[in-house]
Amino acid sequence: MLPSSARRSAVRPSRLATAVATIGIAVALGTTGCGAGQVSQTANQLPAVNGANVNIDALQLRDVQILFPESDAPTVFGNGGPFEVAFVIANADQTTPYRLKSITPEKGSIEFTEGADAEDRVILPGQSLRGGQPVGAAPAEEKVTAELNDAGDTVAAGLTTKLTFKFEKKENGSWVDAGEVTVVTPVDAGANLQRQDVARNAEPTFYNQHHAEDGHGSDDHGEGAEGGHSEGGGH
């Protein structure tokens, strides 16, 4: 029979091995769980586009937006148009053709200046239809031009407006109603908006008042320059 000290020595390596094995299993499980979470989050991410994204039936509307006018933007916004509507509509169905019937704005009207014929707005199975051409957008199989006019104040740079897309689909050789979807559509704010220097407004009001009193609040460094520092030093 082994002495008690020998028995303790024999038990220690066994306990140590068990502890190491337990930690290893916990780390492995933690790593697996983390990896699974990352995959799940990635699967739910939306594409990095500027416009709105919605689905209806087998159709996927992507990057729906109103493009910033290419010229004389103040006049265009003041007149409520004309604005170009940009979008991509993909048909995920492998057998059924769809057709974009119309787009209806909150106010005014949208006409197809390119693709006026309904047959030009057919989206074949597995293909897509593009309206407009945002900067950096990839080409699509078919392209139409949708123009919004008489929108009034419902369209403003950097805000959103509602557009309703109506569709048809082909069943047994005939076009039938395929529903409609209203998209809260962002209006492009433009790339050349005037920048404003607001650094002075970042200072607390009492600080601005204090500097105005002691002569440091004048832009032309003229009046008030003799005021010196206020009572208490100020600096």
C-alpha positions as semicolon CSV with decimal commas, in nm:
position;residue;x (nm);y (nm);z (nm)
1;M;0,000;0,000;0,000
2;L;0,135;0,343;-0,098
3;P;0,198;0,607;0,166
4;S;-0,044;0,903;0,175
5;S;0,213;1,140;0,018
6;A;0,257;0,905;-0,279
7;R;-0,120;0,874;-0,324
8;R;-0,151;1,257;-0,333
9;S;0,125;1,277;-0,596
10;A;-0,052;1,020;-0,810
11;V;-0,385;1,206;-0,790
12;R;-0,253;1,552;-0,880
13;P;-0,157;1,475;-1,246
14;S;-0,499;1,316;-1,299
15;R;-0,682;1,622;-1,163
16;L;-0,460;1,853;-1,366
17;A;-0,531;1,664;-1,686
18;T;-0,906;1,677;-1,618
19;A;-0,894;2,053;-1,561
20;V;-0,698;2,112;-1,882
21;A;-0,941;1,899;-2,081
22;T;-1,240;2,089;-1,936
23;I;-1,088;2,426;-2,026
24;G;-1,012;2,302;-2,378
25;I;-1,372;2,192;-2,432
26;A;-1,506;2,524;-2,303
27;V;-1,275;2,721;-2,535
28;A;-1,375;2,504;-2,831
29;L;-1,745;2,551;-2,760
30;G;-1,699;2,928;-2,714
31;T;-1,515;2,956;-3,044
32;T;-1,782;2,756;-3,226
33;G;-2,059;2,971;-3,080
34;C;-1,884;3,293;-3,177
35;G;-1,827;3,172;-3,529
36;A;-2,190;3,072;-3,567
37;G;-2,301;3,414;-3,447
38;Q;-2,082;3,589;-3,702
39;V;-2,218;3,381;-3,986
40;S;-2,576;3,456;-3,878
41;Q;-2,512;3,831;-3,857
42;T;-2,344;3,836;-4,197
43;A;-2,635;3,651;-4,353
44;N;-2,875;3,924;-4,239
45;Q;-2,672;4,219;-4,366
46;L;-2,818;4,430;-4,648
47;P;-2,617;4,542;-4,951
48;A;-2,424;4,867;-4,911
49;V;-2,634;5,091;-5,137
50;N;-2,774;5,441;-5,097
51;G;-3,138;5,368;-5,179
52;A;-3,421;5,172;-5,020
53;N;-3,459;4,793;-5,045
54;V;-3,792;4,604;-5,039
55;N;-3,932;4,274;-5,166
56;I;-4,271;4,189;-5,315
57;D;-4,361;3,840;-5,431
58;A;-4,058;3,716;-5,628
59;L;-3,936;4,067;-5,701
60;Q;-3,649;4,238;-5,519
61;L;-3,638;4,619;-5,538
62;R;-3,292;4,753;-5,464
63;D;-3,129;5,097;-5,440
64;V;-3,455;5,286;-5,493
65;Q;-3,380;5,659;-5,479
66;I;-3,446;5,995;-5,641
67;L;-3,132;6,125;-5,807
68;F;-2,998;6,472;-5,741
69;P;-3,049;6,695;-6,049
70;E;-2,742;6,715;-6,272
71;S;-2,787;7,089;-6,335
72;D;-2,968;7,390;-6,185
73;A;-3,073;7,193;-5,879
74;P;-3,229;7,491;-5,691
75;T;-3,468;7,556;-5,979
76;V;-3,555;7,188;-6,016
77;F;-3,635;7,151;-5,646
78;G;-3,829;7,477;-5,653
79;N;-4,041;7,352;-5,946
80;G;-4,093;7,007;-5,796
81;G;-3,910;6,837;-6,082
82;P;-3,819;6,691;-6,315
83;F;-3,642;6,428;-6,103
84;E;-3,509;6,094;-6,224
85;V;-3,610;5,788;-6,021
86;A;-3,340;5,523;-5,986
87;F;-3,397;5,158;-5,897
88;V;-3,309;4,799;-5,979
89;I;-3,582;4,533;-5,984
90;A;-3,465;4,172;-5,993
91;N;-3,694;3,879;-6,074
92;A;-3,599;3,583;-5,855
93;D;-3,864;3,357;-6,009
94;Q;-3,722;3,103;-6,255
95;T;-4,035;3,064;-6,468
96;T;-4,267;3,367;-6,434
97;P;-4,211;3,699;-6,614
98;Y;-4,309;4,020;-6,431
99;R;-4,379;4,368;-6,559
100;L;-4,351;4,709;-6,396
101;K;-4,694;4,862;-6,452
102;S;-4,651;5,206;-6,292
103;I;-4,486;5,416;-6,022
104;T;-4,705;5,658;-5,829
105;P;-4,558;5,939;-5,612
106;E;-4,713;6,114;-5,312
107;K;-4,779;6,415;-5,533
108;G;-4,739;6,474;-5,904
109;S;-4,681;6,204;-6,162
110;I;-4,413;5,972;-6,292
111;E;-4,381;5,903;-6,663
112;F;-4,151;5,663;-6,844
113;T;-3,963;5,875;-7,096
114;E;-3,757;5,569;-7,193
115;G;-3,944;5,241;-7,176
116;A;-4,284;5,400;-7,238
117;D;-4,403;5,079;-7,401
118;A;-4,519;4,833;-7,134
119;E;-4,330;4,552;-7,306
120;D;-4,008;4,745;-7,244
121;R;-4,065;4,708;-6,869
122;V;-4,090;4,329;-6,865
123;I;-3,857;4,155;-6,618
124;L;-3,782;3,806;-6,742
125;P;-3,712;3,516;-6,501
126;G;-3,373;3,552;-6,338
127;Q;-3,311;3,896;-6,490
128;S;-3,343;4,257;-6,376
129;L;-3,470;4,597;-6,484
130;R;-3,288;4,922;-6,406
131;G;-3,430;5,270;-6,386
132;G;-3,176;5,552;-6,384
133;Q;-2,803;5,518;-6,342
134;P;-2,660;5,620;-6,004
135;V;-2,287;5,689;-5,998
136;G;-2,093;5,363;-5,964
137;A;-2,395;5,141;-6,034
138;A;-2,343;4,817;-6,224
139;P;-2,522;4,776;-6,559
140;A;-2,847;4,579;-6,580
141;E;-3,009;4,373;-6,857
142;E;-3,275;4,635;-6,937
143;K;-3,297;5,007;-6,861
144;V;-3,584;5,257;-6,844
145;T;-3,607;5,622;-6,749
146;A;-3,873;5,725;-6,497
147;E;-3,926;6,101;-6,454
148;L;-4,105;6,261;-6,160
149;N;-4,277;6,599;-6,216
150;D;-4,498;6,835;-6,013
151;A;-4,384;6,685;-5,683
152;G;-4,419;7,014;-5,495
153;D;-4,251;7,011;-5,155
154;T;-4,277;6,631;-5,118
155;V;-3,926;6,600;-5,264
156;A;-3,639;6,769;-5,080
157;A;-3,266;6,696;-5,079
158;G;-3,161;6,457;-4,804
159;L;-3,519;6,363;-4,702
160;T;-3,756;6,084;-4,813
161;T;-4,074;6,057;-5,017
162;K;-4,313;5,767;-5,083
163;L;-4,327;5,594;-5,420
164;T;-4,573;5,312;-5,495
165;F;-4,460;5,046;-5,744
166;K;-4,732;4,839;-5,915
167;F;-4,659;4,512;-6,094
168;E;-4,814;4,252;-6,321
169;K;-4,711;3,895;-6,389
170;K;-4,780;3,656;-6,673
171;E;-5,002;3,357;-6,600
172;N;-5,146;3,127;-6,867
173;G;-5,041;3,369;-7,136
174;S;-5,213;3,677;-6,982
175;W;-5,091;3,963;-6,766
176;V;-5,257;3,967;-6,424
177;D;-5,219;4,189;-6,118
178;A;-4,913;4,106;-5,906
179;G;-4,966;4,362;-5,629
180;E;-4,802;4,685;-5,528
181;V;-4,552;4,804;-5,270
182;T;-4,490;5,152;-5,126
183;V;-4,123;5,241;-5,083
184;V;-4,001;5,514;-4,849
185;T;-3,756;5,656;-5,098
186;P;-3,452;5,868;-5,007
187;V;-3,372;6,178;-5,208
188;D;-3,004;6,212;-5,298
189;A;-2,853;6,511;-5,117
190;G;-2,596;6,572;-5,390
191;A;-2,216;6,565;-5,380
192;N;-2,146;6,939;-5,386
193;L;-2,349;7,082;-5,100
194;Q;-2,206;7,406;-4,958
195;R;-2,000;7,349;-4,645
196;Q;-2,051;7,580;-4,349
197;D;-1,794;7,668;-4,084
198;V;-1,969;7,630;-3,748
199;A;-1,661;7,604;-3,527
200;R;-1,740;7,929;-3,345
201;N;-2,083;7,805;-3,245
202;A;-1,925;7,509;-3,067
203;E;-1,810;7,733;-2,780
204;P;-2,048;7,780;-2,484
205;T;-2,264;8,093;-2,496
206;F;-2,115;8,240;-2,178
207;Y;-1,768;8,202;-2,333
208;N;-1,871;8,393;-2,646
209;Q;-2,030;8,665;-2,436
210;H;-1,722;8,692;-2,217
211;H;-1,495;8,735;-2,521
212;A;-1,730;8,990;-2,676
213;E;-1,715;9,196;-2,356
214;D;-1,336;9,199;-2,331
215;G;-1,280;9,283;-2,696
216;H;-1,211;8,944;-2,858
217;G;-1,552;8,895;-3,018
218;S;-1,510;9,123;-3,319
219;D;-1,447;8,962;-3,658
220;D;-1,257;9,262;-3,794
221;H;-1,041;9,295;-3,481
222;G;-1,131;9,664;-3,476
223;E;-1,392;9,774;-3,224
224;G;-1,349;9,641;-2,875
225;A;-0,977;9,576;-2,914
226;E;-0,894;9,808;-2,623
227;G;-1,107;9,623;-2,372
228;G;-0,822;9,406;-2,244
229;H;-0,913;9,124;-2,004
230;S;-1,218;9,130;-1,783
231;E;-1,209;9,139;-1,407
232;G;-1,073;8,815;-1,271
233;G;-0,822;8,767;-1,550
234;G;-1,041;8,570;-1,792
235;H;-0,737;8,368;-1,908
